[in-house]
Amino acid sequence: MFALPLVNPARARRWAVRNARAVLGLPAVTVDPAVAALPEHVCAICHSVEAASTSPDSAAGMFADPSESCVAVNPYVAKCGHRYCYVCIKTRMMTEADECTCLRCGQRIDHIWQQI
């Protein structure tokens, strides 16, 4: 009963999913082909957030191309070589801790570097 507060359910779930995928021989992460096909200068995190927030019945959602407004601002490069906005990738790394993966290729992201 006293050990229950010590268990982090989100972390336990990630651990279980990761190990189940390893046992079944499945890839660590599934990558959305639409996100993987985005141009290199587009932040995949911004694009995913904007695509989820635009409703298909709104006039702005029908005519606006999300990739045009999602150009990486203050770009940082992950270990795999894909670019993200600094705020987007840093927020994602802090939120997901040791489980942060690249949206384009599925590799684990543990370090980022500023693109010069």
N, CA, C and O atoms as a GROMACS GRO file, in nm:
protein
  464
    1MET      N    1   0.080  -0.118   0.000
    1MET     CA    2   0.000   0.000   0.000
    1MET      C    3   0.086   0.126   0.000
    1MET      O    4   0.053   0.224  -0.066
    2PHE      N    5   0.197   0.123   0.075
    2PHE     CA    6   0.283   0.240   0.079
    2PHE      C    7   0.373   0.249  -0.044
    2PHE      O    8   0.428   0.355  -0.072
    3ALA      N    9   0.389   0.140  -0.117
    3ALA     CA   10   0.475   0.140  -0.237
    3ALA      C   11   0.402   0.197  -0.357
    3ALA      O   12   0.466   0.233  -0.456
    4LEU      N   13   0.271   0.204  -0.352
    4LEU     CA   14   0.194   0.252  -0.466
    4LEU      C   15   0.233   0.392  -0.512
    4LEU      O   16   0.244   0.414  -0.632
    5PRO      N   17   0.254   0.489  -0.422
    5PRO     CA   18   0.296   0.622  -0.469
    5PRO      C   19   0.434   0.622  -0.536
    5PRO      O   20   0.465   0.714  -0.611
    6LEU      N   21   0.514   0.521  -0.510
    6LEU     CA   22   0.648   0.514  -0.570
    6LEU      C   23   0.646   0.464  -0.713
    6LEU      O   24   0.744   0.480  -0.785
    7VAL      N   25   0.536   0.404  -0.756
    7VAL     CA   26   0.525   0.351  -0.891
    7VAL      C   27   0.477   0.462  -0.985
    7VAL      O   28   0.377   0.527  -0.959
    8ASN      N   29   0.550   0.482  -1.093
    8ASN     CA   30   0.513   0.580  -1.193
    8ASN      C   31   0.441   0.504  -1.305
    8ASN      O   32   0.506   0.435  -1.383
    9PRO      N   33   0.308   0.515  -1.315
    9PRO     CA   34   0.234   0.435  -1.414
    9PRO      C   35   0.275   0.461  -1.558
    9PRO      O   36   0.280   0.368  -1.638
   10ALA      N   37   0.303   0.586  -1.592
   10ALA     CA   38   0.342   0.616  -1.731
   10ALA      C   39   0.475   0.550  -1.765
   10ALA      O   40   0.492   0.495  -1.874
   11ARG      N   41   0.568   0.557  -1.673
   11ARG     CA   42   0.700   0.496  -1.698
   11ARG      C   43   0.689   0.343  -1.702
   11ARG      O   44   0.755   0.279  -1.783
   12ALA      N   45   0.606   0.286  -1.616
   12ALA     CA   46   0.587   0.141  -1.615
   12ALA      C   47   0.524   0.095  -1.746
   12ALA      O   48   0.561  -0.010  -1.800
   13ARG      N   49   0.429   0.172  -1.799
   13ARG     CA   50   0.366   0.138  -1.927
   13ARG      C   51   0.467   0.143  -2.040
   13ARG      O   52   0.472   0.053  -2.123
   14ARG      N   53   0.550   0.250  -2.045
   14ARG     CA   54   0.653   0.261  -2.150
   14ARG      C   55   0.750   0.144  -2.142
   14ARG      O   56   0.788   0.089  -2.245
   15TRP      N   57   0.789   0.105  -2.021
   15TRP     CA   58   0.880  -0.007  -2.003
   15TRP      C   59   0.816  -0.135  -2.056
   15TRP      O   60   0.881  -0.213  -2.125
   16ALA      N   61   0.688  -0.157  -2.021
   16ALA     CA   62   0.619  -0.278  -2.065
   16ALA      C   63   0.605  -0.282  -2.218
   16ALA      O   64   0.626  -0.387  -2.279
   17VAL      N   65   0.569  -0.170  -2.277
   17VAL     CA   66   0.553  -0.164  -2.423
   17VAL      C   67   0.686  -0.188  -2.492
   17VAL      O   68   0.693  -0.265  -2.588
   18ARG      N   69   0.792  -0.123  -2.444
   18ARG     CA   70   0.924  -0.139  -2.504
   18ARG      C   71   0.970  -0.284  -2.498
   18ARG      O   72   1.021  -0.337  -2.597
   19ASN      N   73   0.953  -0.349  -2.383
   19ASN     CA   74   0.996  -0.488  -2.369
   19ASN      C   75   0.908  -0.583  -2.447
   19ASN      O   76   0.957  -0.682  -2.502
   20ALA      N   77   0.778  -0.556  -2.454
   20ALA     CA   78   0.689  -0.641  -2.534
   20ALA      C   79   0.726  -0.633  -2.682
   20ALA      O   80   0.727  -0.734  -2.752
   21ARG      N   81   0.757  -0.513  -2.729
   21ARG     CA   82   0.798  -0.497  -2.869
   21ARG      C   83   0.929  -0.571  -2.896
   21ARG      O   84   0.945  -0.633  -3.001
   22ALA      N   85   1.021  -0.566  -2.801
   22ALA     CA   86   1.149  -0.635  -2.818
   22ALA      C   87   1.128  -0.786  -2.823
   22ALA      O   88   1.190  -0.854  -2.906
   23VAL      N   89   1.044  -0.839  -2.737
   23VAL     CA   90   1.018  -0.983  -2.734
   23VAL      C   91   0.948  -1.029  -2.862
   23VAL      O   92   0.980  -1.136  -2.914
   24LEU      N   93   0.855  -0.949  -2.912
   24LEU     CA   94   0.782  -0.986  -3.034
   24LEU      C   95   0.858  -0.955  -3.162
   24LEU      O   96   0.814  -0.992  -3.271
   25GLY      N   97   0.972  -0.887  -3.150
   25GLY     CA   98   1.052  -0.855  -3.268
   25GLY      C   99   0.996  -0.740  -3.350
   25GLY      O  100   1.027  -0.728  -3.469
   26LEU      N  101   0.914  -0.656  -3.290
   26LEU     CA  102   0.856  -0.541  -3.359
   26LEU      C  103   0.951  -0.422  -3.352
   26LEU      O  104   1.031  -0.414  -3.259
   27PRO      N  105   0.943  -0.330  -3.447
   27PRO     CA  106   1.026  -0.210  -3.438
   27PRO      C  107   0.988  -0.129  -3.314
   27PRO      O  108   0.874  -0.136  -3.267
   28ALA      N  109   1.083  -0.052  -3.263
   28ALA     CA  110   1.060   0.024  -3.140
   28ALA      C  111   0.947   0.125  -3.156
   28ALA      O  112   0.868   0.145  -3.064
   29VAL      N  113   0.939   0.190  -3.272
   29VAL     CA  114   0.840   0.294  -3.294
   29VAL      C  115   0.788   0.283  -3.436
   29VAL      O  116   0.862   0.251  -3.528
   30THR      N  117   0.660   0.309  -3.453
   30THR     CA  118   0.606   0.316  -3.588
   30THR      C  119   0.614   0.460  -3.635
   30THR      O  120   0.582   0.553  -3.561
   31VAL      N  121   0.657   0.479  -3.758
   31VAL     CA  122   0.676   0.612  -3.814
   31VAL      C  123   0.566   0.639  -3.915
   31VAL      O  124   0.538   0.556  -4.002
   32ASP      N  125   0.503   0.754  -3.903
   32ASP     CA  126   0.399   0.795  -3.996
   32ASP      C  127   0.464   0.831  -4.130
   32ASP      O  128   0.550   0.919  -4.132
   33PRO      N  129   0.426   0.767  -4.239
   33PRO     CA  130   0.489   0.796  -4.369
   33PRO      C  131   0.471   0.941  -4.414
   33PRO      O  132   0.558   0.996  -4.481
   34ALA      N  133   0.359   1.004  -4.377
   34ALA     CA  134   0.336   1.144  -4.414
   34ALA      C  135   0.436   1.235  -4.344
   34ALA      O  136   0.485   1.332  -4.404
   35VAL      N  137   0.467   1.206  -4.220
   35VAL     CA  138   0.564   1.287  -4.145
   35VAL      C  139   0.705   1.259  -4.197
   35VAL      O  140   0.786   1.351  -4.209
   36ALA      N  141   0.735   1.135  -4.228
   36ALA     CA  142   0.868   1.100  -4.278
   36ALA      C  143   0.895   1.164  -4.413
   36ALA      O  144   1.010   1.189  -4.448
   37ALA      N  145   0.790   1.192  -4.491
   37ALA     CA  146   0.806   1.250  -4.625
   37ALA      C  147   0.809   1.402  -4.625
   37ALA      O  148   0.818   1.463  -4.732
   38LEU      N  149   0.800   1.466  -4.509
   38LEU     CA  150   0.802   1.612  -4.503
   38LEU      C  151   0.936   1.665  -4.550
   38LEU      O  152   1.038   1.597  -4.537
   39PRO      N  153   0.939   1.787  -4.606
   39PRO     CA  154   1.067   1.847  -4.643
   39PRO      C  155   1.156   1.864  -4.520
   39PRO      O  156   1.107   1.876  -4.408
   40GLU      N  157   1.286   1.866  -4.542
   40GLU     CA  158   1.382   1.870  -4.432
   40GLU      C  159   1.370   1.998  -4.348
   40GLU      O  160   1.396   1.994  -4.228
   41HIS      N  161   1.331   2.109  -4.408
   41HIS     CA  162   1.324   2.236  -4.334
   41HIS      C  163   1.200   2.249  -4.246
   41HIS      O  164   1.188   2.347  -4.173
   42VAL      N  165   1.109   2.153  -4.252
   42VAL     CA  166   0.986   2.157  -4.174
   42VAL      C  167   1.005   2.081  -4.044
   42VAL      O  168   1.057   1.970  -4.043
   43CYS      N  169   0.962   2.143  -3.933
   43CYS     CA  170   0.965   2.078  -3.802
   43CYS      C  171   0.849   1.979  -3.795
   43CYS      O  172   0.733   2.018  -3.805
   44ALA      N  173   0.880   1.852  -3.777
   44ALA     CA  174   0.776   1.748  -3.775
   44ALA      C  175   0.685   1.762  -3.654
   44ALA      O  176   0.567   1.727  -3.661
   45ILE      N  177   0.737   1.814  -3.543
   45ILE     CA  178   0.655   1.831  -3.423
   45ILE      C  179   0.553   1.942  -3.446
   45ILE      O  180   0.435   1.925  -3.415
   46CYS      N  181   0.599   2.057  -3.499
   46CYS     CA  182   0.506   2.167  -3.531
   46CYS      C  183   0.400   2.120  -3.630
   46CYS      O  184   0.282   2.150  -3.616
   47HIS      N  185   0.444   2.046  -3.730
   47HIS     CA  186   0.352   1.998  -3.833
   47HIS      C  187   0.246   1.906  -3.772
   47HIS      O  188   0.128   1.919  -3.805
   48SER      N  189   0.286   1.816  -3.685
   48SER     CA  190   0.192   1.723  -3.623
   48SER      C  191   0.092   1.797  -3.534
   48SER      O  192  -0.027   1.766  -3.534
   49VAL      N  193   0.141   1.895  -3.459
   49VAL     CA  194   0.053   1.973  -3.371
   49VAL      C  195  -0.045   2.055  -3.453
   49VAL      O  196  -0.164   2.060  -3.422
   50GLU      N  197   0.005   2.120  -3.559
   50GLU     CA  198  -0.082   2.203  -3.641
   50GLU      C  199  -0.182   2.120  -3.719
   50GLU      O  200  -0.298   2.160  -3.734
   51ALA      N  201  -0.140   2.005  -3.769
   51ALA     CA  202  -0.232   1.919  -3.843
   51ALA      C  203  -0.342   1.866  -3.752
   51ALA      O  204  -0.456   1.849  -3.795
   52ALA      N  205  -0.309   1.841  -3.626
   52ALA     CA  206  -0.410   1.792  -3.532
   52ALA      C  207  -0.505   1.904  -3.489
   52ALA      O  208  -0.621   1.878  -3.457
   53SER      N  209  -0.455   2.028  -3.488
   53SER     CA  210  -0.539   2.138  -3.440
   53SER      C  211  -0.631   2.196  -3.547
   53SER      O  212  -0.732   2.259  -3.514
   54THR      N  213  -0.597   2.178  -3.675
   54THR     CA  214  -0.684   2.231  -3.781
   54THR      C  215  -0.796   2.133  -3.807
   54THR      O  216  -0.773   2.014  -3.828
   55SER      N  217  -0.916   2.183  -3.805
   55SER     CA  218  -1.031   2.097  -3.832
   55SER      C  219  -1.058   2.095  -3.982
   55SER      O  220  -1.042   2.198  -4.048
   56PRO      N  221  -1.100   1.983  -4.036
   56PRO     CA  222  -1.124   1.974  -4.180
   56PRO      C  223  -1.240   2.060  -4.229
   56PRO      O  224  -1.246   2.091  -4.348
   57ASP      N  225  -1.330   2.099  -4.140
   57ASP     CA  226  -1.445   2.177  -4.187
   57ASP      C  227  -1.421   2.328  -4.182
   57ASP      O  228  -1.506   2.405  -4.226
   58SER      N  229  -1.305   2.370  -4.128
   58SER     CA  230  -1.278   2.514  -4.125
   58SER      C  231  -1.221   2.560  -4.258
   58SER      O  232  -1.150   2.484  -4.325
   59ALA      N  233  -1.250   2.681  -4.295
   59ALA     CA  234  -1.202   2.735  -4.423
   59ALA      C  235  -1.050   2.748  -4.422
   59ALA      O  236  -0.986   2.726  -4.525
   60ALA      N  237  -0.991   2.784  -4.309
   60ALA     CA  238  -0.846   2.798  -4.302
   60ALA      C  239  -0.779   2.662  -4.318
   60ALA      O  240  -0.672   2.653  -4.378
   61GLY      N  241  -0.840   2.556  -4.264
   61GLY     CA  242  -0.782   2.423  -4.275
   61GLY      C  243  -0.782   2.369  -4.416
   61GLY      O  244  -0.698   2.287  -4.451
   62MET      N  245  -0.878   2.414  -4.500
   62MET     CA  246  -0.885   2.363  -4.636
   62MET      C  247  -0.779   2.422  -4.726
   62MET      O  248  -0.729   2.355  -4.816
   63PHE      N  249  -0.742   2.549  -4.704
   63PHE     CA  250  -0.653   2.617  -4.796
   63PHE      C  251  -0.510   2.631  -4.746
   63PHE      O  252  -0.419   2.648  -4.827
   64ALA      N  253  -0.488   2.624  -4.618
   64ALA     CA  254  -0.354   2.644  -4.564
   64ALA      C  255  -0.276   2.514  -4.569
   64ALA      O  256  -0.327   2.408  -4.532
   65ASP      N  257  -0.153   2.522  -4.613
   65ASP     CA  258  -0.064   2.407  -4.613
   65ASP      C  259   0.017   2.413  -4.484
   65ASP      O  260   0.095   2.506  -4.466
   66PRO      N  261   0.000   2.315  -4.393
   66PRO     CA  262   0.070   2.321  -4.266
   66PRO      C  263   0.223   2.324  -4.279
   66PRO      O  264   0.291   2.380  -4.193
   67SER      N  265   0.277   2.265  -4.386
   67SER     CA  266   0.422   2.262  -4.400
   67SER      C  267   0.481   2.400  -4.425
   67SER      O  268   0.599   2.422  -4.397
   68GLU      N  269   0.402   2.494  -4.479
   68GLU     CA  270   0.454   2.627  -4.504
   68GLU      C  271   0.470   2.707  -4.375
   68GLU      O  272   0.561   2.790  -4.365
   69SER      N  273   0.386   2.683  -4.278
   69SER     CA  274   0.393   2.758  -4.153
   69SER      C  275   0.471   2.685  -4.045
   69SER      O  276   0.478   2.732  -3.932
   70CYS      N  277   0.530   2.572  -4.078
   70CYS     CA  278   0.601   2.490  -3.979
   70CYS      C  279   0.751   2.485  -4.004
   70CYS      O  280   0.816   2.387  -3.968
   71VAL      N  281   0.806   2.588  -4.065
   71VAL     CA  282   0.950   2.591  -4.088
   71VAL      C  283   1.020   2.596  -3.953
   71VAL      O  284   0.979   2.672  -3.865
   72ALA      N  285   1.124   2.516  -3.935
   72ALA     CA  286   1.194   2.507  -3.807
   72ALA      C  287   1.254   2.642  -3.768
   72ALA      O  288   1.337   2.697  -3.840
   73VAL      N  289   1.211   2.694  -3.653
   73VAL     CA  290   1.261   2.820  -3.599
   73VAL      C  291   1.371   2.785  -3.498
   73VAL      O  292   1.350   2.701  -3.411
   74ASN      N  293   1.486   2.850  -3.510
   74ASN     CA  294   1.601   2.819  -3.426
   74ASN      C  295   1.628   2.668  -3.432
   74ASN      O  296   1.617   2.599  -3.331
   75PRO      N  297   1.664   2.618  -3.551
   75PRO     CA  298   1.671   2.473  -3.572
   75PRO      C  299   1.781   2.404  -3.493
   75PRO      O  300   1.894   2.453  -3.484
   76TYR      N  301   1.745   2.291  -3.438
   76TYR     CA  302   1.840   2.203  -3.370
   76TYR      C  303   1.834   2.068  -3.439
   76TYR      O  304   1.728   2.028  -3.489
   77VAL      N  305   1.947   1.999  -3.443
   77VAL     CA  306   1.958   1.872  -3.514
   77VAL      C  307   1.969   1.759  -3.412
   77VAL      O  308   2.047   1.766  -3.318
   78ALA      N  309   1.890   1.655  -3.433
   78ALA     CA  310   1.896   1.536  -3.347
   78ALA      C  311   2.012   1.447  -3.392
   78ALA      O  312   2.075   1.473  -3.495
   79LYS      N  313   2.040   1.344  -3.316
   79LYS     CA  314   2.149   1.252  -3.347
   79LYS      C  315   2.131   1.187  -3.483
   79LYS      O  316   2.230   1.154  -3.549
   80CYS      N  317   2.007   1.167  -3.525
   80CYS     CA  318   1.978   1.102  -3.653
   80CYS      C  319   1.992   1.198  -3.771
   80CYS      O  320   1.991   1.154  -3.886
   81GLY      N  321   2.005   1.330  -3.744
   81GLY     CA  322   2.024   1.426  -3.850
   81GLY      C  323   1.900   1.504  -3.889
   81GLY      O  324   1.906   1.588  -3.979
   82HIS      N  325   1.787   1.478  -3.825
   82HIS     CA  326   1.664   1.550  -3.858
   82HIS      C  327   1.652   1.677  -3.776
   82HIS      O  328   1.694   1.682  -3.660
   83ARG      N  329   1.594   1.782  -3.837
   83ARG     CA  330   1.584   1.914  -3.776
   83ARG      C  331   1.450   1.934  -3.707
   83ARG      O  332   1.346   1.887  -3.752
   84TYR      N  333   1.456   2.006  -3.594
   84TYR     CA  334   1.336   2.043  -3.519
   84TYR      C  335   1.357   2.184  -3.463
   84TYR      O  336   1.470   2.230  -3.448
   85CYS      N  337   1.245   2.251  -3.432
   85CYS     CA  338   1.253   2.378  -3.359
   85CYS      C  339   1.308   2.348  -3.220
   85CYS      O  340   1.280   2.243  -3.163
   86TYR      N  341   1.387   2.439  -3.166
   86TYR     CA  342   1.445   2.416  -3.034
   86TYR      C  343   1.336   2.396  -2.929
   86TYR      O  344   1.343   2.302  -2.850
   87VAL      N  345   1.237   2.484  -2.927
   87VAL     CA  346   1.132   2.474  -2.826
   87VAL      C  347   1.055   2.342  -2.840
   87VAL      O  348   1.025   2.277  -2.739
   88CYS      N  349   1.024   2.303  -2.962
   88CYS     CA  350   0.949   2.178  -2.984
   88CYS      C  351   1.026   2.057  -2.933
   88CYS      O  352   0.973   1.976  -2.857
   89ILE      N  353   1.151   2.044  -2.975
   89ILE     CA  354   1.227   1.923  -2.941
   89ILE      C  355   1.265   1.921  -2.794
   89ILE      O  356   1.264   1.815  -2.731
   90LYS      N  357   1.298   2.036  -2.738
   90LYS     CA  358   1.335   2.040  -2.596
   90LYS      C  359   1.214   2.007  -2.508
   90LYS      O  360   1.226   1.935  -2.409
   91THR      N  361   1.097   2.060  -2.545
   91THR     CA  362   0.975   2.029  -2.470
   91THR      C  363   0.944   1.880  -2.478
   91THR      O  364   0.909   1.817  -2.379
   92ARG      N  365   0.957   1.825  -2.598
   92ARG     CA  366   0.931   1.682  -2.616
   92ARG      C  367   1.030   1.596  -2.538
   92ARG      O  368   0.992   1.495  -2.480
   93MET      N  369   1.157   1.636  -2.536
   93MET     CA  370   1.258   1.561  -2.462
   93MET      C  371   1.231   1.567  -2.311
   93MET      O  372   1.250   1.468  -2.241
   94MET      N  373   1.188   1.682  -2.262
   94MET     CA  374   1.158   1.694  -2.119
   94MET      C  375   1.031   1.618  -2.082
   94MET      O  376   1.023   1.560  -1.973
   95THR      N  377   0.934   1.617  -2.170
   95THR     CA  378   0.807   1.549  -2.143
   95THR      C  379   0.823   1.398  -2.146
   95THR      O  380   0.773   1.327  -2.058
   96GLU      N  381   0.892   1.348  -2.248
   96GLU     CA  382   0.903   1.203  -2.266
   96GLU      C  383   1.026   1.142  -2.201
   96GLU      O  384   1.042   1.020  -2.201
   97ALA      N  385   1.112   1.225  -2.145
   97ALA     CA  386   1.232   1.182  -2.074
   97ALA      C  387   1.318   1.088  -2.160
   97ALA      O  388   1.363   1.128  -2.268
   98ASP      N  389   1.339   0.966  -2.116
   98ASP     CA  390   1.429   0.874  -2.187
   98ASP      C  391   1.361   0.800  -2.301
   98ASP      O  392   1.423   0.714  -2.363
   99GLU      N  393   1.236   0.831  -2.331
   99GLU     CA  394   1.163   0.763  -2.438
   99GLU      C  395   1.139   0.851  -2.560
   99GLU      O  396   1.056   0.816  -2.644
  100CYS      N  397   1.207   0.963  -2.572
  100CYS     CA  398   1.186   1.055  -2.683
  100CYS      C  399   1.245   0.996  -2.811
  100CYS      O  400   1.362   0.960  -2.816
  101THR      N  401   1.161   0.986  -2.914
  101THR     CA  402   1.206   0.930  -3.042
  101THR      C  403   1.179   1.029  -3.154
  101THR      O  404   1.091   1.115  -3.144
  102CYS      N  405   1.256   1.016  -3.261
  102CYS     CA  406   1.240   1.100  -3.379
  102CYS      C  407   1.110   1.063  -3.451
  102CYS      O  408   1.081   0.946  -3.472
  103LEU      N  409   1.033   1.165  -3.487
  103LEU     CA  410   0.907   1.138  -3.557
  103LEU      C  411   0.929   1.093  -3.700
  103LEU      O  412   0.842   1.030  -3.760
  104ARG      N  413   1.044   1.125  -3.756
  104ARG     CA  414   1.071   1.091  -3.897
  104ARG      C  415   1.130   0.953  -3.915
  104ARG      O  416   1.097   0.884  -4.012
  105CYS      N  417   1.219   0.910  -3.824
  105CYS     CA  418   1.285   0.781  -3.844
  105CYS      C  419   1.269   0.684  -3.728
  105CYS      O  420   1.296   0.564  -3.743
  106GLY      N  421   1.225   0.731  -3.611
  106GLY     CA  422   1.201   0.643  -3.498
  106GLY      C  423   1.320   0.620  -3.408
  106GLY      O  424   1.308   0.547  -3.310
  107GLN      N  425   1.435   0.679  -3.439
  107GLN     CA  426   1.552   0.661  -3.352
  107GLN      C  427   1.535   0.738  -3.223
  107GLN      O  428   1.466   0.839  -3.218
  108ARG      N  429   1.597   0.688  -3.118
  108ARG     CA  430   1.590   0.752  -2.987
  108ARG      C  431   1.669   0.883  -2.990
  108ARG      O  432   1.779   0.887  -3.045
  109ILE      N  433   1.614   0.989  -2.932
  109ILE     CA  434   1.680   1.118  -2.926
  109ILE      C  435   1.725   1.143  -2.782
  109ILE      O  436   1.643   1.152  -2.691
  110ASP      N  437   1.856   1.153  -2.764
  110ASP     CA  438   1.906   1.184  -2.631
  110ASP      C  439   1.989   1.311  -2.628
  110ASP      O  440   2.009   1.370  -2.522
  111HIS      N  441   2.038   1.354  -2.745
  111HIS     CA  442   2.114   1.478  -2.754
  111HIS      C  443   2.072   1.555  -2.878
  111HIS      O  444   2.034   1.496  -2.979
  112ILE      N  445   2.079   1.688  -2.869
  112ILE     CA  446   2.053   1.773  -2.984
  112ILE      C  447   2.163   1.876  -2.996
  112ILE      O  448   2.225   1.913  -2.896
  113TRP      N  449   2.186   1.922  -3.118
  113TRP     CA  450   2.289   2.022  -3.144
  113TRP      C  451   2.229   2.135  -3.227
  113TRP      O  452   2.143   2.112  -3.312
  114GLN      N  453   2.276   2.256  -3.201
  114GLN     CA  454   2.226   2.370  -3.278
  114GLN      C  455   2.282   2.362  -3.419
  114GLN      O  456   2.401   2.337  -3.440
  115GLN      N  457   2.194   2.384  -3.516
  115GLN     CA  458   2.237   2.383  -3.654
  115GLN      C  459   2.301   2.517  -3.686
  115GLN      O  460   2.244   2.622  -3.657
  116ILE      N  461   2.415   2.512  -3.744
  116ILE     CA  462   2.488   2.635  -3.775
  116ILE      C  463   2.477   2.665  -3.923
  116ILE      O  464   2.532   2.765  -3.970
   0.00000   0.00000   0.00000
